[in-house]
Structure formats: C-alpha cells, structure tokens
C-alpha cells in the first residue's frame, strides 16, 4: 500500500497481518480525500488506525497533527514503523487503547475524525454521538464500514463496492 498524494506521495506503508485488518484501498482513499480536501493545518483523529493509512494520508496532504488510536500491539508496531519511516513523530500521537476508552477521556477537539473499525463491529449510529463532542464546529466525522442499504439523516454516503463511507459534518 502506498500514499496517494501530497508530500509523501508514493511512499510505501507497512501493514501487519492481523484478523479483521483491511486497509482502505487506494482508489477509495483517493475519492474520499478529494471529497474532504483541503487538509491544511487540520487536527485529525484516526480511530481504529490500523496501518495509519488515513491519518498518514491526511498528514501528507497538509494536516498539522494526527492522533492515532489502535488497541492491537501487533498492529501498533506496524503503525509506529510507518510513522518513524516517514519521520512523522512530531506531528503524530500514537495511543494504544480501546477506542471507547479513549473517546470517554479525551478532552481535545479535532477538525476531522476518521473511523475504520473491523466490519460489523461498530454501528455508525452509536459511534457518531460519542465522537461528535470531540469535533470542532464544522468538523467532519468520516466512517468506513461494510456496505449497508440504510438511510441516515444529514449524512453523505459514498459506496465503493462492498465498502461504504459515511460523512457527517457538525453544524
């Protein structure tokens, strides 16, 4: 897997082999990031970070800082390798913790929050109210999930085969 655009374009990302880990494809990331741009000077939270592809892509495109939350030690090692390889430690905070625990105690506000949980483990309807308090006004929550034919109010839905992105903006 490679970074699509920005200052780290074409740089390779390492991914750990782990059950439930399914990195976002390049074509889907490209589409989502074109919708969400610009990223200049934004503070980003990457929940269920995995290899860090969403957060690192945001940094490559100009985000100021990304907080990565991942509970798996094995996957976190891969993420740490990516951060160190790209020399992004000054712009990154890696937190090895359960996402719900992090959300409960977090008192920081973000401009963009990504969530890419293992498919079928987290409902958008349940996660949205939890993370909305962590967003600045006009902040965006973007969740990747398995395709589901369901309507959500005030949510932009983008379908890519079996993958679905839900994009919600805080007013």
Secondary structure, DSSP 8 states (H G I E B T S, - for coil): -B--SSTTTT-B------TT-----HHHHHHHHHHH---TT-EEEEET-TT-HHHHHHHHTT-SEEEEEE--HHHHHHHHHHHHHTT-GGGEEEEES-HHHHHHH----EEEEEE---TTS--HHHHHHHHHTTEEEEEEEEEEEE------TTEEEEEETTEEEEEEE--
